Amino acid sequence: MVEPVERADDPRISDYQHVGDPRWLRARGLFVAEGRLVVRRLLESERFPIHSILLTPAALHSFELRFQTMAPVYVASPEVVDAIAGFNFHRGCLALAARPPGDAPARRFITPRVILALEGVGNPDNVGGLFRVASAFGADGILIDPTTADPFYRKAVRTSMAAVLDVPFERAIPWPQVLQEYRDEDFTVIALTPRTHAQPLADFARTARVPLIVMVGAEGRGLSDAALAQADAAVRIPIAPAVDSLNVTVAAGVALAYLSDAIGKGR
């Protein structure tokens, strides 16, 4: 049911005062979907119970009143939405939804062929971008070490263009020792690194086989020595000498695109 809201202090939308507070949201088992595309995909996924939706009239019109949800839908002016959210909000569309319970240790994905693994990626924009490229190039899941940023942080969900809602992921605990369990199940683990001793991606791809785990690390320091020690191969993307490295999202996208073509994985 669509309900009009006239004031930012209306108690019905008081939870939206906390959309910029990840601790408050996590304590209540919620995450924020921001923007019309992300909220639309949240509605379509039906995997995450929706707490409520807050829209401007223009955003409501863009949805053509077709809300397949029992959650309350509040409509307020852009000024009210900005005031309640606490920042200048241009997308005109917010939703609060239930996040999956807990951060369980890694479990086996269903018949995976290619898994992306993240170590120490603390920037939520990069986490969201990595989910987006994983979705784009057909990765079957993502392993996340304990120091990587929360995929359900508002900026990560937004940057992923809702890929966080679709790509399965698990916390890899204990990291990186859990990778040995995958190697014992015949996974090949590769580490993306700019180190000069690493094998060029094109050379590795000639003999690549699935199942495969592609590890990426934080920008700057890259993968830890402990993670590199778990890899069957260190692989690099050759770039111009004047450039020291690629953004982690770009590097993962290049590697997944190249490998998915080499091993014939459909997209």
Helices and strands as residue ranges (DSSP letters): E 2-4, G 11-18, H 22-27, E 30-34, H 36-45, E 50-55, H 57-62, E 73-75, H 78-85, E 93-98, E 114-119, H 124-136, E 141-144, H 154-159, G 163-165, E 169-171, H 178-184, E 188-192, E 199-200, H 201-205, E 212-217, H 225-229, E 233-236, H 248-262
